[in-house]
Amino acid sequence: MKQDEVELALVEFIREEFLWGDDDRELTEATPLLEWGIIDSLRTALLITHIREGLGVFVSPAKVNARNFRDVTSIAALVVAEAATADTNEKETA
């Protein structure tokens, strides 16, 4: 799983689900999601569900915090790290 692919998938999801298309393309990977009010607790839950179901990555509740969800780049880094951890754990138990 590559960082840029995850970022693209997250930006597309956020644009469609939370910004109703973002026709002006104002959302970027560095947009401060919490600061601008783009995500809140409910939208964070929806985003986590999308990450789990759409990208196949489980994000530990302990890692859901303002630092990890401040922008798309941070979320993507978390997703890539969690995916790598899951892959490593699966190889060790196999």
N, C-alpha and C positions, 0 to 999 in steps of 0.2 A: 504494500500500500504506500503510495507516494504522497507527500505533503501537498504538492500542487493539485493533484487530482482530488484530494479530500477538500481542499479549500474551494475548488470550483463547485463540487457537489454541494457543499454547505452554503455557498453564496447563492446558488440557484434555488435551494430549498428556502432559505430565508427570504429571498426576493419574492418568491411565489406565495409562500404561506404567511409571512408576516408583513410584507410591504406591498402586497397586491400587485406584483409585477415590477415595481421600481423602474418605471419607464425612463426616468432621468439617469438611471445607472449611478445613483449616488452611493450605493453600498459598495465598499471595497473590502479587501481582506483586513485592512487596518481600521475600519470604522469602529469606534467605541460603542459596542452593542448595548451595554448596560447604561452607560452615560447618556446615550441618545434615546434611551427608553425603547429600543427595538426588541430586546428580550426582557422578560420579567419572569417570575416564578412559573407561571403557567406555560409560557412559551419555551422556557428552559426545559420543562418536562416534555413538551412536544418535540423539541430538538433532540433531546436524549433518546426519545422513542425512535425518531427518524435515524439517528446514528446506529441504534441497535438493530432496527428492522431493515433500514435501507442500505447501511454500510456493513452490517454484520459485526459490529464492535460493541461490546459491553463496556460502559463507563461506570466505574465504581462510584457509588454515592459520595464516598469520602473525597473524591477528586472534583466534585461539582462545587466550585467556588468562584468568586469574582475574578480571581487571577486567571484561572483556566478558561473562563468564559468571557473575557473582556473584549475579544475580537475574534474574527474568523481564523486568523493565523494561530492564535492561542488554542482555539478549540481543535483545529486540524492537527496541531502538534500533539495534543492530548490523545486524539483518536489514533494517530499513527503510533504513539508510544504504547497505548493500551493494546492495539492490534499486535504489535511486536511482542509484548509481554504474554499475550494469549498464545501466540505461535510458539514461543519458547516453552511455556508451560505444557502445551500439547506434546511437543517433542520429547520433553523430559518424562512424561507419563506413558509415552508409547513404547 
